[in-house]
């Protein structure tokens, strides 16, 4: 992977973190915070036990990307967050997981609110 591709990937991860935080979650990139690479999720959100794989590129090798997400998640639920050039972010995941995660995402928003309320009371 070229340096330009790595930078574009890092920018994409930051975009996803910014969007999820704007939507009420508490998320961060993992690479720069924990020094992990390889099977570490690209983005982690408090209260959301889902492996998040970010792909910021025009075209995706779908079979390889799905296999990577499945492998790196180690049995946990996973999502692929993808944005092509000039497009919007979309989430790709197994259908049964989508049904479960719509509730899980709401729970993550509520957990952030609880954290913020506790901090305000302190």
VMD Tcl script that draws the C-alpha trace (Angstrom):
set ca {
  {0.00 0.00 0.00}
  {1.39 3.37 -0.99}
  {1.81 6.30 1.37}
  {-0.97 8.15 -0.44}
  {-3.36 5.20 0.07}
  {-2.47 5.04 3.78}
  {-3.10 8.78 4.17}
  {-6.43 8.51 2.35}
  {-7.38 5.60 4.63}
  {-6.45 7.59 7.75}
  {-8.45 10.59 6.51}
  {-11.40 8.26 5.89}
  {-11.15 6.85 9.41}
  {-11.12 10.37 10.87}
  {-14.17 11.27 8.75}
  {-16.07 8.24 10.07}
  {-15.12 9.06 13.68}
  {-16.25 12.66 13.19}
  {-19.58 11.58 11.67}
  {-20.30 8.98 14.38}
  {-19.41 11.43 17.15}
  {-21.63 14.06 15.51}
  {-24.45 11.49 15.54}
  {-24.10 11.10 19.29}
  {-21.62 8.25 19.75}
  {-18.22 8.38 21.45}
  {-15.70 6.96 18.95}
  {-11.99 7.12 18.13}
  {-9.48 5.66 15.69}
  {-7.51 2.75 17.07}
  {-4.25 2.86 15.10}
  {-2.85 6.06 16.54}
  {-4.25 5.50 20.05}
  {-3.14 1.94 20.67}
  {-0.40 1.40 18.13}
  {-2.25 -1.66 16.84}
  {-2.41 -2.72 13.25}
  {-3.49 -5.88 11.50}
  {-6.63 -7.25 13.09}
  {-7.48 -4.17 15.19}
  {-10.69 -2.42 14.21}
  {-10.15 0.89 12.41}
  {-12.65 2.68 14.66}
  {-13.95 1.86 18.14}
  {-17.12 3.29 19.72}
  {-17.89 3.17 23.45}
  {-20.79 0.81 24.10}
  {-20.78 -0.63 20.57}
  {-19.20 -4.09 20.43}
  {-18.83 -4.14 16.65}
  {-15.63 -4.46 14.61}
  {-15.59 -1.41 12.29}
  {-13.58 -1.66 9.07}
  {-13.30 1.62 7.12}
  {-12.71 1.65 3.37}
  {-12.23 5.06 1.73}
  {-11.61 4.18 -1.90}
  {-13.43 4.27 -5.20}
  {-13.63 0.52 -5.76}
  {-13.53 -2.32 -3.28}
  {-12.46 -5.90 -3.81}
  {-15.66 -7.08 -2.12}
  {-14.77 -10.72 -1.52}
  {-11.40 -9.86 0.04}
  {-12.91 -7.01 2.09}
  {-15.71 -9.22 3.47}
  {-13.19 -11.95 4.31}
  {-10.93 -9.41 6.05}
  {-13.79 -8.03 8.17}
  {-14.92 -11.53 9.15}
  {-11.36 -12.66 9.97}
  {-10.32 -9.53 11.88}
  {-13.53 -9.46 13.93}
  {-12.66 -12.81 15.58}
  {-16.30 -13.86 15.84}
  {-17.60 -10.43 16.87}
  {-20.19 -8.62 14.78}
  {-18.58 -6.47 12.08}
  {-19.42 -3.68 9.67}
  {-17.65 -2.23 6.67}
  {-18.04 1.53 6.34}
  {-17.32 2.60 2.76}
  {-17.24 5.86 0.86}
  {-16.27 6.20 -2.80}
  {-14.90 9.48 -4.17}
  {-17.61 12.11 -4.03}
  {-20.06 9.66 -2.42}
  {-21.57 9.29 1.02}
  {-20.69 6.83 3.76}
  {-22.55 3.52 3.67}
  {-22.50 0.53 6.01}
  {-22.24 -3.04 4.74}
  {-23.02 -5.91 7.10}
  {-24.88 -9.22 7.26}
  {-28.67 -8.77 7.29}
  {-29.20 -10.47 10.66}
  {-26.56 -8.23 12.15}
  {-28.23 -5.11 10.75}
  {-31.42 -6.00 12.61}
  {-29.49 -6.45 15.86}
  {-27.26 -3.41 15.39}
  {-30.03 -0.91 14.89}
  {-30.81 -1.49 18.57}
  {-27.11 -1.63 19.50}
  {-26.41 1.75 17.90}
  {-29.18 3.34 19.96}
  {-27.70 1.77 23.09}
  {-24.27 3.29 22.28}
  {-25.83 6.75 21.98}
  {-27.54 6.29 25.34}
  {-24.27 5.13 26.95}
  {-22.50 8.30 25.77}
  {-25.32 10.41 27.23}
  {-24.93 8.57 30.55}
  {-21.17 9.26 30.54}
  {-21.74 12.93 29.74}
  {-24.45 13.25 32.45}
  {-22.16 11.66 35.07}
  {-19.32 13.99 34.09}
  {-21.61 17.01 34.35}
  {-22.77 15.90 37.83}
  {-19.20 15.46 39.09}
}
mol new
graphics top color blue
foreach p $ca { graphics top sphere $p radius 0.5 }
foreach p [lrange $ca 0 end-1] q [lrange $ca 1 end] { graphics top cylinder $p $q radius 0.2 }
display resetview
